[in-house]
């Protein structure tokens, strides 16, 4: 297990005709498409063990055919051990 856990959300603007292909490519990174709009917008959630891994995935998304822009909206990091804590 790594020392930290990172969660990030993005808005990805894609060409509407490439929306399904872009969403499938993001899901394969891995990434999670949490929502979409037929006009070409995707809400994407990433989970990664390091900041570098988050940035690398954002870079990969920006390079996908049909992607116009990928904008980081939110990023959170916390110690990985906190995932094991029981919330009461």
N, C-alpha and C positions, 0 to 999 in steps of 0.2 A: 504494500500500500504506500502511496506517496504521502508527502507531508501536508499537502493541501489539495483542495477540491475547488474547481472553478466552474462557475455557471455564467453564461453570457446569453444575451438576446440580441437579435439583429432584425432590421427591416431590410429585406432584399427586394430591389426593384428589378424586374426582368421583363423582357419583351413578352407581351401577352401570348404570342404564338409559341413561345418556348417555355411557358410557365410549368407545364407538366414535366418536361424533361429536366428543367432546373430543379424542381422539387425532388424528383427521383435521384438526381445526382447529389443533392444535399443530404438526403436520407442515407445515401451510401457512404458518406464521409467518415464517421457517423455524425449526424445532426438530426434534429427533429423539427419538422415543419409543423408548427402549432396552429397556423392559420394561413389563409390565402384569400386573395381577391382576384377575380377574373381580369381586372385591369393590369395585373402583373406584379402585385405586391405579395410578399411572403413574410410571415413572422417566423423566425427561426430561433430555436433554443439549442445551445451547445453546452456540453459538459466535458470537462477535460481535467487532467491531473496537473497541468501547469499553465501559466500565462502564455508561454511560447506556443503550446499546443492550440490554445484559443486563437492566437494571432495567425498561426499557420493555417487553421481551418478557415478563418475569414479570408485570408489571401487566396486559398483554393476556391472559395465560393466566388470571389471577385473575378477569377480567371475562367469561370464556367461560361461556355458559349450561351449567349442570350442574357447574361447578367449585365445590367446597366450600372448598378451601384449596390453596395452592401454597407449598411451603416450600423455600427455598434450603438445600441440603445442602453444596455445595462450590463454590468459585469460585477460578479460577487465572488469572493474567495473566502474560504475558512479552513481551519485545520481539518484534515481528513478524519481525525479521531472524533470530531463532533458528530459525524454521521452515525457513530455507534451509540451516542447518548440517547437515553430514553427521555422522551418529552412527556411531562405529566401535566 
